[in-house]
Amino acid sequence: MTDRKAQLVDELIRHTGELARAGLTPATSSNFSARLDDSRCVITVSGRDKGRLTPDDFMDVDMDGKPVEPGRVSSAETLLHTQIYRLRPEASAVLHTHSLAQTLLSMRHERAGYIELAGYELLKALHGIKTHDARVRVPVVPNSQDMPALCAAIEPAFADEPFWGYLIAGHGLYAWGRDLAEARRHLDAFEFLLTAEMTKLGFRA
């Protein structure tokens, strides 16, 4: 393992542990990755408790989602990670979680196809947003176990202005950034904003 990869894996383990303790990765769900170079990323393997990851719980895949290391199985949603890296060259890390707010609000807004967030000071945590007086649309796509179909459903959103996350209905959030720290900041911001929206709408946990 190269020094750079080892550092990225250590950072991923720290972030996944914190997110697991926050309750965002229930029942071995969620997946996390970081770009190694233009042709590969490192990603969590399938079915691991995200609060107890070790370096052995990560593997390399190419940008088509194919394992670089034979005999290992990456997350079932690897193609969603590599799609982001291909379509957003600035993305260097992708974090996917499953919280109550992400799950319930994405179901509520599935038909609309997006959730609009406006007026919140924490919108400024998203790269490029300079004021609370902004409107951010978070795309929502229907869930599917067919990963190519899911990729096709979200791909049109990437033609619009830059955005930093999307929701899969009844499923969870994908957030990314130009490095791991920014990806985590974006995820934390989205989680706060979605929780605020859920509270405003009167959902009960």
C-alpha positions as CSV (number, residue, x, y, z in Angstrom):
1,M,0.0,0.0,0.0
2,T,1.4,3.4,-1.0
3,D,1.8,6.1,1.6
4,R,-0.9,8.2,0.0
5,K,-3.4,5.3,-0.1
6,A,-2.6,4.4,3.5
7,Q,-3.3,8.0,4.5
8,L,-6.6,8.1,2.7
9,V,-7.6,4.7,4.2
10,D,-6.8,6.0,7.7
11,E,-8.9,9.1,7.1
12,L,-11.8,7.0,5.7
13,I,-11.7,4.8,8.8
14,R,-11.8,7.8,11.1
15,H,-14.7,9.4,9.2
16,T,-16.7,6.1,8.9
17,G,-16.2,5.4,12.6
18,E,-17.5,8.9,13.6
19,L,-20.5,8.5,11.2
20,A,-21.3,5.1,12.6
21,R,-21.2,6.4,16.1
22,A,-23.6,9.1,15.0
23,G,-26.0,6.5,13.8
24,L,-25.7,7.2,10.1
25,T,-24.5,3.7,9.0
26,P,-27.0,1.2,10.5
27,A,-26.8,-2.5,10.0
28,T,-23.5,-2.5,8.0
29,S,-25.1,-0.1,5.5
30,S,-23.3,2.8,3.7
31,N,-20.2,2.9,1.6
32,F,-17.2,5.3,1.4
33,S,-14.5,5.9,-1.1
34,A,-11.6,8.2,-2.1
35,R,-10.0,8.8,-5.5
36,L,-6.5,7.5,-5.8
37,D,-5.8,8.8,-9.3
38,D,-7.7,9.3,-12.6
39,S,-8.1,5.6,-13.1
40,R,-8.8,4.1,-9.6
41,C,-10.5,4.7,-6.3
42,V,-10.3,2.9,-3.0
43,I,-13.7,1.9,-1.6
44,T,-15.2,-0.1,1.3
45,V,-15.7,-3.8,0.7
46,S,-19.3,-5.2,1.0
47,G,-21.0,-6.1,4.2
48,R,-18.7,-4.7,6.9
49,D,-19.7,-2.9,10.2
50,K,-18.7,0.6,9.4
51,G,-17.8,1.3,13.0
52,R,-15.1,-1.4,13.0
53,L,-13.3,-1.0,9.8
54,T,-9.6,-1.9,9.3
55,P,-7.4,-1.3,6.3
56,D,-8.3,-4.8,5.1
57,D,-11.9,-3.6,4.6
58,F,-10.9,-1.4,1.6
59,M,-10.1,-2.4,-2.0
60,D,-9.2,-0.7,-5.2
61,V,-11.6,-0.5,-8.2
62,D,-11.2,1.1,-11.6
63,M,-13.5,3.9,-12.9
64,D,-15.8,1.3,-14.4
65,G,-16.3,-0.2,-10.9
66,K,-14.3,-3.3,-11.6
67,P,-12.0,-4.7,-8.9
68,V,-8.3,-4.2,-9.4
69,E,-7.7,-7.0,-6.9
70,P,-9.2,-10.3,-8.0
71,G,-11.4,-12.2,-5.6
72,R,-12.6,-9.3,-3.5
73,V,-16.2,-7.9,-3.6
74,S,-16.7,-4.1,-3.3
75,S,-19.9,-2.4,-2.2
76,A,-22.9,-3.2,-4.3
77,E,-23.2,0.6,-5.1
78,T,-19.6,1.0,-6.4
79,L,-20.9,2.2,-9.8
80,L,-22.5,5.2,-8.1
81,H,-19.2,6.2,-6.7
82,T,-17.3,5.8,-9.9
83,Q,-20.0,7.7,-11.8
84,I,-19.4,10.7,-9.6
85,Y,-15.6,10.5,-10.1
86,R,-16.1,10.3,-13.9
87,L,-18.6,13.1,-14.2
88,R,-17.2,15.4,-11.5
89,P,-13.4,15.5,-12.0
90,E,-13.0,17.7,-9.0
91,A,-14.5,15.1,-6.7
92,S,-11.9,13.3,-4.6
93,A,-14.1,11.6,-2.0
94,V,-17.6,10.2,-1.9
95,L,-19.5,9.4,1.3
96,H,-22.9,7.5,1.4
97,T,-25.0,7.3,4.5
98,H,-28.5,6.3,5.7
99,S,-30.1,8.5,8.3
100,L,-33.7,8.9,9.3
101,A,-34.0,12.4,7.8
102,Q,-32.4,11.2,4.5
103,T,-34.7,8.2,4.3
104,L,-38.0,9.9,5.1
105,L,-37.5,13.2,3.3
106,S,-36.3,11.4,0.1
107,M,-39.5,9.3,0.1
108,R,-41.7,12.4,0.6
109,H,-40.0,14.3,-2.3
110,E,-39.6,11.4,-4.7
111,R,-42.4,12.5,-7.0
112,A,-41.1,16.1,-7.1
113,G,-37.6,14.8,-7.9
114,Y,-35.8,17.2,-5.6
115,I,-35.7,18.8,-2.2
116,E,-35.3,22.6,-2.1
117,L,-33.3,24.0,0.8
118,A,-33.5,27.8,1.4
119,G,-32.8,30.4,4.0
120,Y,-30.5,28.4,6.2
121,E,-27.2,29.8,7.4
122,L,-25.6,26.3,7.1
123,L,-26.1,26.4,3.3
124,K,-22.8,28.3,3.4
125,A,-21.1,25.0,4.4
126,L,-21.6,23.9,0.8
127,H,-18.8,24.9,-1.6
128,G,-19.7,27.9,-3.7
129,I,-22.6,29.2,-1.4
130,K,-21.8,32.5,0.1
131,T,-25.0,33.5,1.7
132,H,-28.0,32.1,3.6
133,D,-30.1,33.8,1.0
134,A,-29.7,31.0,-1.5
135,R,-31.7,28.1,-2.8
136,V,-30.2,24.7,-3.2
137,R,-32.0,21.8,-4.9
138,V,-30.9,18.4,-3.8
139,P,-31.9,15.8,-6.6
140,V,-34.0,12.8,-5.5
141,V,-34.2,9.7,-7.7
142,P,-36.2,6.5,-7.2
143,N,-34.5,3.6,-5.6
144,S,-33.5,0.6,-7.6
145,Q,-31.3,-2.5,-7.1
146,D,-30.3,-2.2,-10.7
147,M,-27.1,0.0,-10.4
148,P,-26.8,0.9,-14.1
149,A,-30.4,2.0,-14.1
150,L,-29.8,4.0,-11.0
151,C,-26.8,5.7,-12.6
152,A,-28.9,6.5,-15.6
153,A,-31.6,8.1,-13.4
154,I,-29.2,10.4,-11.7
155,E,-26.9,11.3,-14.6
156,P,-29.1,14.1,-16.1
157,A,-28.6,16.1,-12.8
158,F,-24.9,16.3,-13.5
159,A,-25.6,18.4,-16.6
160,D,-26.8,21.2,-14.3
161,E,-24.8,23.6,-12.2
162,P,-22.3,22.1,-9.7
163,F,-23.9,20.4,-6.8
164,W,-22.5,18.3,-3.9
165,G,-25.0,15.6,-3.1
166,Y,-28.2,13.7,-4.1
167,L,-30.7,11.4,-2.4
168,I,-32.1,8.0,-3.4
169,A,-35.7,7.7,-2.3
170,G,-36.1,5.6,0.9
171,H,-32.4,4.9,0.8
172,G,-29.9,7.7,1.7
173,L,-27.6,10.4,0.7
174,Y,-24.5,10.6,-1.6
175,A,-22.2,13.5,-0.8
176,W,-18.8,14.4,-2.2
177,G,-16.1,17.0,-2.1
178,R,-12.8,18.1,-3.5
179,D,-11.1,16.2,-0.6
180,L,-12.3,14.0,2.3
181,A,-12.6,16.9,4.7
182,E,-14.9,18.8,2.3
183,A,-16.9,15.7,1.5
184,R,-17.5,15.2,5.2
185,R,-18.4,18.9,5.7
186,H,-20.9,18.6,2.9
187,L,-22.4,15.4,4.3
188,D,-22.7,17.0,7.8
189,A,-24.3,20.1,6.3
190,F,-26.8,18.1,4.3
191,E,-27.7,16.0,7.3
192,F,-28.3,19.1,9.5
193,L,-30.4,20.8,6.8
194,L,-32.5,17.7,6.1
195,T,-33.1,17.2,9.8
196,A,-34.2,20.8,10.0
197,E,-36.6,20.3,7.1
198,M,-37.9,17.1,8.7
199,T,-38.5,18.9,12.0
200,K,-40.2,21.8,10.2
201,L,-42.6,19.4,8.5
202,G,-43.5,17.8,11.8
203,F,-42.0,14.3,11.3
204,R,-41.4,12.4,14.5
205,A,-38.3,10.3,15.0
